[in-house]
Amino acid sequence: MDAAAWLADYRGRLERIAEGARQASETVAQIGATATSPRGEVTVSVNAGGALQGVKLTPMARKLEAEALADLIVRTAQEAQRQAGARMAEVMSDYLGDSPALAQITQHLPAEVGR
């Protein structure tokens, strides 16, 4: 293979990798999750990184003691974070396959999710 052909092939591979990275970035930006408590008092939304985006309380939430409501919000947020983490792992595995890079990403997810 001559140098020009090798360089053209190399550039093509780099362009495919860059396109894959752009697609992954766009997909990840859209990942998030919403979870609702079992009886519907609390709904929590998180982004791809698990950061809290919103909390909605229904009138049923007013009937709960403050400590019980706080615990319900935390548990519901954790569920939304698990869901977002699972989606993140799924999307990234499509791009990275079973690789050390994927392991690096999923190692910080809740234990039920990337392992």
N, C-alpha and C positions, 0 to 999 in steps of 0.2 A: 504494500500500500504506500503510495507516495504521500508526501507531507501535506499537500493540498487536500487530498481525499481524507486523510486522518483528521486534519483541522476541521473540515466541513462536518465530518461525523461527530467530532467532539462538540462543536458548536450546536449541532442538532440535539445531542443528548442534554447539553446545558439548557437549551431552550425548553425541552420537555420537562426537565426538572423544575425550572423556574415557573412554567405554566402549572405544574402540579402544586407547587408551593402557593401560587396565587389562588388556585381553586380551594386548597385546604384552608387558607386564611379566610376566604369569603365564607366558606361553609362553617368554620369555627365561629365566626362573628355572629352567625345566626343561631348558634346552639344556645339553649337555655332550657329551663324546665319550670314547671309549675306543679305544685303538689297541694292537695286539699286534705285537711284532717278527716279522719274516718266519719265523723258525724257532720262535717261541713262547716264547723265554726270558723276555721282559719284556712286561708289560701295564701301560699307564699310563692313568689317567683324569684328565680335566680338567673344569672347570666352563665356563660360557658365556664367561667372560672369559679362558679359557685357563690359569687358575691350577690348579696341581697338586692333585689330590684324593686320589690313591692310586697306589702302585706295587706290583705283584706280580711276584715272581721265581719261576720254576720251578726245579726241581733242575738243569735244563740250564744255568741261568745260572752255577752254581758252577764249571762247566768253563771259563768264560771268564776271561781275565786281567782284572785290575781296570780297566785303562785301556779295554779293549775293552768291558767291561760298562758302564762309565760312558758311553762314546760311544753304545752301543746304547740306554741309558736316555734320553739326550738326544734322539737321533733319533726314538725312539718317542714321546716327549713332544711333539716338534715335529709329528709326524704327527697326534696327538690334537688339538693346538692348531689345526692347519689344518682338521681336520674340524669342530671346534667353531666356528671362524670362518666356515666355509662355511655351517653351519646358521644362525648368527647373521645372516649377510648375507641368506640366503634368507627367514628369518622377518621381518626388518626390511624387506626389499623388498616383502613383502606389505602392510605397513602404510604404508610411506613412498613406495613407487613409486620411479621413477628421479628422485631429488631431491637437492638439495644436502645435505639432512640425512642421506640414505643414504650419500652420498659421504664425509661427515664421519665416519660410523661405520666404514665399510669402509677408509678410508685407512690405518688402523693394523694391518690384517690382513696376514698373509703375502701376498706378491706373487701367488702362485698363486690366492688366494682372492678377493677382491672386485674384481679388475681384469681 
